[in-house]
């Protein structure tokens, strides 16, 4: 008897050594689907919608065993990052190193997340996609995905700035008073909080916009609206992901900072730093799969 958590991780066989070549599916909200948008017509199992965050993470790990191309793709970029960070590529001049660092960061943040989301969408709909089709969808959605990232950056930086501007002006008012030394730190702290709260709120609300752009093939602006709706319905689930993610990141990066005897200053061991960075980036790929899974849960509900 098969484990129900594995029911969505499968391949469609057409004969010995062959598999079907399906196009990457598009998963939109029910109102945006032509025809019937029920789970059965979209070939999405009830098990998928009922998975918890931990179930989605376990499912993601099992998915990577079925799709080694995910780890291969991410592994190449991670290896390139480590080589660039440790100056192991001595043949490259400094300007070229900077260019390659930008390229690898772009590939990891955008292309890997897009590729993982495409694979997840195929598995959850019972239409496994090939490596070629996964890369094709990722590259095809890259311009729109860049637009999404730019909209998110503009939103999370400008809106909190305008919200906190009145407090910044207050600093100028208090600077001419005798209590300047007392008022400035207080106002600065309050201003920082006022900026951080809307910043984190908007970042939370737009978190699933990349998945909406890639899996749902929405426009950049529509992707933000879809993400806003999903985070409203799945607030508790996403907050749990944040807590687990922060905990796992802390457990990986804190041990790399060791106290230096006699000075009390932190000493980062080079080997531990390389290992923790690489493992942390691999874990972020698992999180990307979980984000795609939760997007599908939220969009089909």
C-alpha positions as CSV (number, residue, x, y, z in Angstrom):
1,X,0.0,0.0,0.0
2,X,1.5,3.3,-1.1
3,X,2.0,6.3,1.2
4,X,-0.6,9.0,0.4
5,X,2.1,11.7,0.8
6,X,3.9,10.1,-2.2
7,X,0.9,9.9,-4.4
8,X,1.7,13.2,-6.2
9,X,5.4,12.2,-6.8
10,X,5.2,10.0,-9.8
11,X,6.2,9.6,-13.5
12,X,4.1,8.6,-16.4
13,X,5.7,5.7,-18.2
14,X,5.0,4.8,-21.8
15,X,7.3,1.8,-22.0
16,X,10.7,0.5,-20.9
17,X,13.0,3.5,-20.4
18,X,10.6,6.1,-21.7
19,X,8.5,8.8,-20.2
20,X,5.9,11.1,-21.5
21,X,7.0,14.7,-22.4
22,X,4.3,16.9,-20.9
23,X,4.2,20.7,-21.0
24,X,4.5,22.5,-17.7
25,X,0.9,23.0,-16.4
26,X,-0.5,26.4,-15.5
27,X,-2.4,26.6,-12.2
28,X,-4.5,29.6,-11.8
29,X,-7.3,30.7,-9.4
30,X,-10.7,29.1,-10.1
31,X,-12.2,32.3,-11.4
32,X,-9.3,32.6,-14.0
33,X,-9.8,29.0,-15.4
34,X,-11.7,28.5,-18.6
35,X,-14.3,25.8,-17.9
36,X,-14.6,23.8,-14.7
37,X,-12.0,24.7,-12.0
38,X,-12.7,21.9,-9.6
39,X,-9.9,19.7,-8.2
40,X,-10.9,16.7,-10.2
41,X,-10.9,18.5,-13.5
42,X,-7.5,20.0,-12.7
43,X,-6.2,16.6,-11.6
44,X,-5.3,17.8,-8.2
45,X,-5.8,15.3,-5.4
46,X,-7.4,16.2,-2.1
47,X,-4.3,15.0,-0.3
48,X,-2.4,17.9,-1.9
49,X,-4.8,20.5,-0.4
50,X,-4.7,18.8,3.1
51,X,-1.0,18.7,3.6
52,X,0.5,20.6,6.5
53,X,3.7,22.6,6.2
54,X,5.7,19.7,7.6
55,X,4.1,17.3,5.1
56,X,5.0,19.7,2.3
57,X,8.6,19.8,3.4
58,X,8.8,16.0,3.6
59,X,7.1,15.8,0.2
60,X,9.7,18.3,-1.2
61,X,12.6,16.2,0.0
62,X,11.1,13.1,-1.7
63,X,10.5,15.2,-4.8
64,X,14.2,15.9,-5.1
65,X,15.0,12.2,-5.1
66,X,12.7,11.8,-8.1
67,X,14.2,14.9,-9.8
68,X,18.0,14.9,-9.3
69,X,18.1,17.7,-11.9
70,X,16.9,20.1,-9.2
71,X,19.9,19.3,-6.9
72,X,22.3,19.2,-10.0
73,X,21.1,22.7,-11.1
74,X,21.3,24.2,-7.7
75,X,24.6,22.4,-6.9
76,X,26.3,23.9,-9.9
77,X,25.3,27.4,-8.9
78,X,26.3,26.8,-5.3
79,X,29.7,25.5,-6.3
80,X,30.2,28.5,-8.5
81,X,29.3,30.8,-5.6
82,X,31.8,29.1,-3.3
83,X,34.6,29.3,-5.9
84,X,33.9,33.0,-6.4
85,X,33.7,33.7,-2.7
86,X,37.0,31.9,-1.9
87,X,38.9,33.5,-4.9
88,X,39.6,30.0,-6.3
89,X,39.2,31.2,-9.9
90,X,42.5,33.1,-10.1
91,X,42.4,33.4,-13.9
92,X,39.4,35.8,-13.7
93,X,40.0,39.6,-13.2
94,X,38.1,41.3,-10.4
95,X,35.5,43.0,-12.7
96,X,34.7,39.6,-14.2
97,X,34.3,38.0,-10.8
98,X,31.8,40.7,-9.9
99,X,29.8,40.0,-13.0
100,X,29.8,36.3,-12.4
101,X,28.7,36.8,-8.8
102,X,25.7,38.8,-10.1
103,X,24.9,36.1,-12.6
104,X,25.0,33.3,-10.1
105,X,22.9,35.3,-7.6
106,X,20.4,35.9,-10.3
107,X,20.3,32.3,-11.4
108,X,19.9,31.1,-7.8
109,X,17.2,33.6,-6.7
110,X,15.1,33.6,-9.9
111,X,15.9,30.6,-12.2
112,X,16.2,27.9,-9.5
113,X,13.0,29.0,-7.8
114,X,11.2,29.2,-11.2
115,X,12.5,25.7,-12.1
116,X,11.5,24.2,-8.8
117,X,8.0,25.8,-9.0
118,X,7.5,24.3,-12.5
119,X,8.5,20.8,-11.4
120,X,6.2,21.1,-8.3
121,X,3.3,22.2,-10.5
122,X,3.8,19.2,-12.8
123,X,3.9,16.7,-9.9
124,X,0.9,18.0,-8.1
125,X,-1.2,17.9,-11.3
126,X,0.0,14.4,-12.3
127,X,1.7,15.9,-15.4
128,X,5.5,15.5,-14.7
129,X,7.5,17.8,-16.9
130,X,10.9,17.0,-18.5
131,X,14.0,18.9,-17.6
132,X,13.9,20.6,-20.9
133,X,10.4,21.8,-20.5
134,X,11.2,22.9,-16.9
135,X,14.0,25.1,-18.1
136,X,12.0,26.4,-21.0
137,X,9.2,27.6,-18.7
138,X,11.7,29.1,-16.3
139,X,13.5,31.1,-19.1
140,X,10.2,32.1,-20.7
141,X,8.9,33.5,-17.4
142,X,12.2,35.2,-16.5
143,X,11.3,38.7,-17.9
144,X,7.9,38.7,-16.0
145,X,9.6,37.4,-12.9
146,X,12.2,40.2,-13.0
147,X,9.3,42.6,-13.2
148,X,7.7,40.9,-10.1
149,X,11.0,41.3,-8.1
150,X,11.3,44.9,-9.1
151,X,7.7,45.7,-8.1
152,X,8.3,44.0,-4.8
153,X,11.5,45.9,-4.1
154,X,9.9,49.3,-5.0
155,X,6.9,48.5,-2.9
156,X,8.7,47.4,0.3
157,X,11.1,50.3,0.1
158,X,9.0,53.3,-0.9
159,X,5.7,52.6,1.0
160,X,7.5,52.2,4.4
161,X,9.6,55.3,3.6
162,X,6.5,57.5,3.1
163,X,4.9,56.0,6.2
164,X,7.9,56.8,8.4
165,X,8.6,60.3,6.8
166,X,6.5,62.2,9.4
167,X,8.7,60.8,12.2
168,X,11.8,61.7,10.3
169,X,10.5,65.3,10.1
170,X,9.9,65.1,13.8
171,X,13.7,64.6,14.3
172,X,14.3,68.0,12.8
173,X,11.8,69.6,15.1
174,X,13.3,68.1,18.2
175,X,16.9,68.7,17.1
176,X,16.6,72.4,18.2
177,X,15.3,71.7,21.7
178,X,17.3,71.2,24.9
179,X,16.3,67.5,25.0
180,X,18.0,66.7,21.7
181,X,20.2,64.0,23.1
182,X,17.1,62.2,24.6
183,X,14.6,62.8,21.9
184,X,16.7,61.8,18.9
185,X,17.4,58.2,19.9
186,X,13.8,57.7,20.8
187,X,12.5,59.2,17.6
188,X,15.1,57.3,15.6
189,X,14.0,54.0,17.3
190,X,10.3,54.7,16.7
191,X,11.1,55.6,13.1
192,X,12.9,52.4,12.6
193,X,10.0,50.4,13.9
194,X,7.5,52.3,11.9
195,X,9.6,51.6,8.8
196,X,10.2,47.9,9.6
197,X,6.6,47.0,10.3
198,X,5.1,47.9,6.9
199,X,8.3,46.6,5.2
200,X,7.9,43.1,6.8
201,X,4.2,43.2,6.2
202,X,4.5,43.9,2.5
203,X,7.3,41.4,2.1
204,X,5.0,38.8,3.7
205,X,2.1,39.7,1.5
206,X,4.1,39.5,-1.7
207,X,6.0,36.3,-0.9
208,X,4.1,34.0,-3.3
209,X,4.2,36.5,-6.2
210,X,7.1,34.6,-7.9
211,X,5.1,31.3,-7.8
212,X,2.0,33.1,-9.1
213,X,4.1,34.5,-12.0
214,X,5.7,31.2,-12.9
215,X,3.1,28.5,-12.1
216,X,0.0,30.7,-12.8
217,X,1.6,32.7,-15.6
218,X,0.1,35.9,-14.2
219,X,1.4,39.3,-15.1
220,X,3.7,41.0,-12.5
221,X,1.0,43.2,-11.1
222,X,-1.6,40.4,-11.0
223,X,1.0,38.1,-9.3
224,X,1.2,40.6,-6.4
225,X,-2.6,40.6,-6.1
226,X,-2.8,36.8,-6.1
227,X,0.0,36.5,-3.5
228,X,-1.9,39.1,-1.3
229,X,-5.0,36.9,-1.4
230,X,-3.1,33.6,-0.7
231,X,-1.2,35.1,2.4
232,X,-4.6,36.3,3.7
233,X,-6.0,32.8,3.6
234,X,-2.9,30.9,4.7
235,X,-1.5,33.4,7.3
236,X,-0.9,30.8,10.0
237,X,0.7,28.3,7.6
238,X,3.1,30.8,6.2
239,X,4.1,32.2,9.6
240,X,5.0,28.6,10.6
241,X,7.3,28.4,7.6
242,X,9.0,31.7,8.7
243,X,9.6,30.4,12.2
244,X,11.0,27.0,11.0
245,X,13.1,28.8,8.3
246,X,14.6,31.2,10.9
247,X,15.3,28.3,13.2
248,X,17.0,26.2,10.6
249,X,19.1,29.2,9.4
250,X,20.2,30.0,12.9
251,X,21.2,26.4,13.6
252,X,23.4,26.5,10.5
253,X,25.1,29.8,10.7
254,X,25.5,30.4,14.5
255,X,27.9,27.4,15.0
256,X,30.2,28.9,12.4
257,X,31.0,31.8,14.7
258,X,33.3,30.5,17.3
259,X,34.8,32.5,20.2
260,X,38.5,33.3,19.7
261,X,40.4,32.4,22.9
262,X,41.9,35.3,24.8
263,X,40.2,38.0,22.8
264,X,36.5,37.2,22.9
265,X,36.2,38.2,19.3
266,X,34.2,35.9,16.9
267,X,36.3,33.7,14.7
268,X,34.7,32.2,11.6
269,X,36.3,28.9,10.6
270,X,36.6,28.9,6.8
271,X,35.5,25.3,6.3
272,X,32.5,25.7,8.6
273,X,31.6,28.9,6.7
274,X,31.7,27.2,3.3
275,X,29.7,24.2,4.6
276,X,27.0,26.2,6.4
277,X,26.6,28.5,3.4
278,X,26.2,25.6,1.0
279,X,23.8,23.7,3.2
280,X,21.8,26.8,3.9
281,X,21.4,27.4,0.1
282,X,20.4,23.8,-0.4
283,X,17.7,24.2,2.3
284,X,16.4,27.3,0.5
285,X,15.7,25.1,-2.5
286,X,13.6,22.9,-0.2
287,X,11.8,26.0,1.0
288,X,11.2,27.0,-2.7
289,X,9.5,23.7,-3.2
290,X,7.3,24.2,-0.1
291,X,6.4,27.7,-1.3
292,X,5.3,26.3,-4.7
293,X,3.3,23.6,-2.9
294,X,1.5,26.1,-0.6
295,X,0.8,28.4,-3.6
296,X,-1.0,25.5,-5.3
297,X,-2.9,24.8,-2.1
298,X,-4.0,28.4,-1.8
299,X,-4.8,29.1,-5.4
300,X,-7.1,26.0,-5.9
301,X,-9.0,26.5,-2.7
